[in-house]
Amino acid sequence: MLTNPRKIEEDLGLETTLRPQTFNEYQGQDKIKANLKILIEAARQRREPVEHVLLCGAAGLGKTTLAHIIAQEMGSGIKVTSGPAIERVGDLGSILTNLAEGDILFVDEAHRLNKLIEEVLYPAMEDFKLDIIIGKGPSARTLQLDLPRFTLIAATTRPGLLSSPLRSRFGVTFRLDFYQLLDIERILLRSAKLLNVTAEPDAINIISRSARSTPRVANRLLKRVRDFAQVKSDGRLTAKLSQEALSMLEIDELGLEPIDRQILKLIIEKFDGGPVGLQALAAATSEEQETIEDVYEPYLMQLGFVVRTPRGRVATRQAYEHLGIKYLQGENQNKLL
């Protein structure tokens, strides 16, 4: 899925090239940036590490980029890992003991941390102590190691899955929102310049509208349209070429791909507009429940095409109109109640 906001292998090189290095280069999320600037400046004046930070929000909105910018602004080193990668307590101990004073540890997908790992993190975050149990049974003993003062920055798409004790140990929590169209256009203009791509304003606007309000998707679409323009023309991005490229990729003006439209059609046609449970929807689309909930559904809800009700998902009038399907006012209105 080209508009999947989750990171894929081809994004690695692209994100390294296009990732903003400073707050000035980072477009959007203005309130979060303002708060982070104050947080960082206060920490610098006290000559202390920044408080532990929890970043929440859908995939592709810039949580990892913000972590790197915080490290850059603090002049600190940053170690990057993820919840699934820390399988054993020993893995976490190795990471923590190799941090330097003031370093930042960035943990992506923090909601997938093992509960045993979380328990080891508590004293590490609060007291900068690492408790290690040596041996088993009656002969087991606890060894406590001092850790350098570090900052934990955790990113998650599902903050509700984090345990309350872990959430309470973060000094600040920020939730990243989907981006405004103007911010996406600015991101694309910067990316086009870095990629040495000449793009007309109308072309940037067309790509922006199909980017699902997500910077990662925007940059990925820019790369695909650039390839199309290079092969079909002289490499210059025009409105016509951009539209042709997106049409070939089966991405409409709102950024919906075939699977998005399939989900909406299933709710409307097979389940009579809803409500339909997540399990039934996953079975009908042959997709994982987690994929529907984390990848497709957030943007469909952002557009107002799908509403969650106590009985399940319901397609709204806007979804019917977008697909060109007749909407029955009274009957469908009752389903949203």
C-alpha positions in Angstrom: 0.0 0.0 0.0 1.6 3.2 -1.2 -0.2 5.4 1.2 0.5 3.2 4.2 1.9 5.6 6.9 4.0 2.9 8.5 7.6 2.9 7.7 8.7 0.5 5.0 12.2 -0.4 3.8 12.3 2.0 0.8 11.6 4.9 3.2 14.9 4.4 5.1 17.2 6.2 2.7 14.5 8.7 1.7 13.8 9.7 5.3 17.5 10.1 6.1 17.9 12.6 3.2 14.7 14.5 3.8 14.4 14.5 7.6 14.4 18.0 9.1 17.3 18.7 11.4 16.0 21.8 13.3 12.6 23.1 14.5 12.7 25.7 11.7 12.9 23.0 9.1 10.1 21.0 10.8 6.8 22.1 9.4 3.5 21.8 11.3 2.8 20.8 15.0 3.4 24.4 16.0 2.1 24.1 19.6 4.2 21.0 20.2 7.3 22.8 18.9 6.7 25.8 21.0 6.4 23.7 24.2 9.4 21.6 23.3 11.5 24.8 22.7 10.7 26.0 26.2 11.3 22.5 27.7 14.7 22.3 26.0 15.8 25.9 26.8 14.9 25.4 30.5 16.9 22.1 30.6 19.9 23.8 29.0 19.8 26.6 31.5 19.7 24.2 34.4 22.3 22.0 32.7 20.1 19.0 33.0 18.8 16.4 30.6 15.3 17.0 29.2 12.5 15.4 31.0 11.2 12.1 29.7 8.9 12.7 26.7 6.1 10.6 25.4 5.1 11.2 21.7 1.7 9.9 20.6 0.1 9.9 17.2 -0.6 8.0 14.0 2.3 6.5 12.0 4.3 8.8 9.7 3.5 12.1 11.5 7.1 12.9 12.6 7.6 11.4 16.1 11.1 10.0 15.2 12.0 13.3 13.6 11.1 15.2 16.7 13.2 12.9 18.8 16.3 13.5 16.6 15.6 17.3 16.7 15.5 17.3 20.5 18.8 15.5 20.5 20.2 18.0 18.0 19.0 21.0 20.1 20.4 19.5 23.3 23.7 18.6 21.7 23.2 15.0 22.9 23.8 11.6 21.4 20.7 9.5 20.6 20.3 5.7 20.6 17.3 4.4 18.7 15.5 1.1 19.3 11.9 -0.2 19.4 9.7 -2.0 21.7 9.7 -5.3 19.8 13.5 -5.2 19.6 14.0 -5.3 23.4 13.1 -8.9 24.1 15.0 -9.5 27.4 15.9 -7.5 30.4 19.6 -8.0 29.5 19.0 -6.2 26.2 17.6 -3.2 28.0 20.5 -3.3 30.5 23.0 -3.3 27.8 21.5 -0.3 26.1 21.1 1.7 29.3 24.7 1.0 30.6 26.1 2.2 27.3 24.4 5.6 27.4 26.5 8.6 28.2 25.5 11.5 30.5 22.7 13.5 28.9 22.1 11.0 26.1 18.6 10.3 24.6 17.2 6.9 24.3 14.4 6.8 21.7 12.1 3.8 21.9 9.6 3.5 18.9 6.5 1.4 19.2 6.7 1.7 23.0 3.3 0.1 23.4 4.9 -3.3 22.4 7.4 -3.3 25.3 7.3 -6.4 27.4 5.8 -5.8 30.9 9.0 -7.2 32.5 11.0 -4.6 30.5 8.6 -1.9 31.7 9.2 -2.8 35.4 13.0 -2.4 34.9 12.4 1.0 33.2 10.6 2.4 36.3 13.7 2.8 38.6 15.8 3.7 35.5 13.5 6.6 34.6 12.9 7.8 38.1 16.2 7.2 40.0 18.6 6.4 37.2 19.2 3.0 38.8 19.3 -0.4 37.1 18.3 -3.4 39.2 19.7 -6.7 38.0 18.8 -10.0 39.5 21.7 -12.5 39.6 20.9 -16.2 40.1 17.7 -18.0 40.6 15.7 -19.3 43.6 16.8 -18.7 47.2 20.3 -17.8 46.2 19.2 -15.0 43.9 20.4 -11.5 44.8 19.8 -8.0 43.4 22.6 -5.9 42.1 21.9 -2.2 41.6 23.9 -0.2 39.0 24.0 3.6 38.7 23.1 4.9 35.3 24.0 8.2 33.7 21.2 10.8 33.7 19.5 10.2 30.4 16.2 11.2 28.6 13.8 8.5 27.4 11.7 9.6 24.4 9.0 7.0 23.7 6.8 7.0 20.6 3.5 5.1 20.2 0.6 4.9 17.9 -1.5 3.3 20.7 -1.0 5.1 24.0 -3.9 3.2 25.6 -1.8 0.1 25.5 0.9 1.6 27.7 0.6 0.7 31.4 -0.5 3.5 33.7 2.7 3.3 35.8 4.9 3.8 32.7 2.8 6.7 31.4 2.9 8.4 34.7 6.8 8.5 34.6 6.9 10.7 31.6 7.3 14.4 32.4 5.4 15.6 29.3 3.1 13.9 26.7 2.5 15.3 23.3 -0.1 14.1 20.8 0.7 14.8 17.1 -2.2 15.6 14.9 -2.7 15.1 11.2 -1.2 17.9 9.2 -2.9 20.8 7.5 -2.7 21.0 3.7 -0.5 24.1 3.8 2.0 22.3 6.0 2.1 19.3 3.7 2.7 21.6 0.7 5.6 23.3 2.5 7.1 19.8 3.3 6.8 18.8 -0.3 8.4 22.0 -1.5 11.4 21.4 0.8 11.6 17.8 -0.2 11.5 18.6 -4.0 14.3 21.1 -3.5 16.5 18.5 -1.7 15.7 15.9 -4.4 16.5 18.5 -7.2 13.0 18.2 -8.6 11.3 21.1 -10.3 7.7 21.2 -9.4 4.9 23.5 -10.3 2.7 24.8 -7.4 -0.4 23.1 -8.9 1.5 19.8 -8.9 2.5 20.2 -5.3 -1.1 21.0 -4.4 -2.4 17.8 -6.2 0.2 15.6 -4.4 -0.5 17.3 -1.1 -4.3 16.6 -1.3 -3.6 12.9 -1.9 -1.0 12.6 0.9 -3.5 11.6 3.7 -2.3 14.6 5.8 0.9 12.6 6.5 4.5 13.8 5.7 5.8 10.2 5.2 3.1 9.5 2.6 3.6 12.9 0.9 7.3 12.3 0.4 6.6 8.7 -0.9 4.1 10.1 -3.4 6.5 12.8 -4.5 9.1 10.1 -5.2 6.7 8.1 -7.3 5.4 11.1 -9.3 9.0 12.2 -9.8 9.8 8.7 -11.4 6.7 9.0 -13.6 7.7 12.5 -14.8 11.2 11.4 -15.5 10.1 8.5 -17.7 7.1 10.2 -19.4 8.4 13.7 -19.8 11.4 15.9 -19.0 11.3 15.3 -15.2 9.4 18.5 -14.4 6.4 18.0 -12.2 3.3 19.5 -13.8 -0.3 19.3 -12.6 -1.2 17.1 -15.6 1.7 14.6 -15.0 1.0 14.5 -11.3 -2.7 13.7 -11.9 -1.8 11.0 -14.4 0.8 9.4 -12.1 -1.7 9.3 -9.2 -4.4 7.9 -11.4 -2.0 5.1 -12.6 -1.3 4.3 -8.9 -5.1 4.2 -8.3 -4.9 7.0 -5.7 -7.8 9.5 -5.8 -7.9 13.2 -4.9 -8.3 12.4 -1.2 -5.5 9.9 -1.0 -7.8 6.8 -1.0 -6.4 3.6 -2.5 -8.4 0.6 -3.7 -8.3 -1.1 -0.2 -9.8 2.1 1.4 -12.6 2.1 -1.1 -13.1 -1.6 -0.7 -13.5 -1.1 3.1 -16.1 1.6 2.5 -18.0 -0.4 -0.1 -18.1 -3.5 2.1 -19.6 -1.4 5.0 -22.1 0.1 2.6 -23.1 -2.8 0.4 -22.3 -6.0 2.3 -23.2 -4.7 5.8 -25.9 -2.3 4.7 -24.0 0.8 5.8 -23.1 -0.7 9.2 -22.7 -1.0 12.1 -20.1 -3.7 11.6 -17.6 -5.1 14.0 -13.9 -4.9 13.5 -13.5 -8.7 13.4 -16.2 -9.0 10.7 -14.6 -6.2 8.7 -11.2 -7.8 8.9 -12.5 -11.2 7.7 -14.4 -9.6 4.8 -11.3 -7.7 3.6 -8.7 -10.4 4.4 -6.8 -7.9 6.4 -5.5 -8.0 10.0 -7.7 -6.3 12.6 -4.6 -4.3 13.8 -3.9 -3.1 10.2 -7.4 -1.9 9.7 -7.5 -0.2 13.1 -4.0 1.5 12.8 -3.5 2.1 9.1 -6.9 2.5 7.3 -9.4 3.5 9.9 -7.7 6.7 11.4 -7.7 8.5 8.0 -11.2 7.4 7.1 -12.4 8.7 10.4 -10.4 11.9 9.9 -12.2 12.4 6.6 -15.5 11.7 8.3 -16.2 8.7 6.1 -16.4 6.2 9.0 -17.8 6.6 12.5 -17.2 4.3 15.5 -20.4 3.6 17.4 -20.9 1.2 20.4 -22.3 -1.4 18.0 -19.5 -1.1 15.4 -18.3 1.0 12.4 -20.9 3.0 10.3 -20.3 4.6 7.0 -21.4 8.3 6.9 -23.2 10.3 4.2 -19.8 11.7 3.0 -18.6 8.1 2.3 -21.7 7.4 0.2 -21.3 10.6 -1.8 -17.6 10.0 -2.4 -18.4 6.6 -3.9 -21.4 7.9 -5.8 -23.8 5.7 -3.9 -27.3 6.9 -3.0 -27.7 7.8 0.7 -31.0 7.1 2.5 -31.3 9.9 5.0 -33.6 8.6 7.7 -32.5 5.0 7.7 -28.7 5.7 7.9 -29.1 8.6 10.3 -30.5 6.2 13.0 -27.4 4.0 12.7 -25.2 6.7 14.0 -27.2 7.0 17.2 
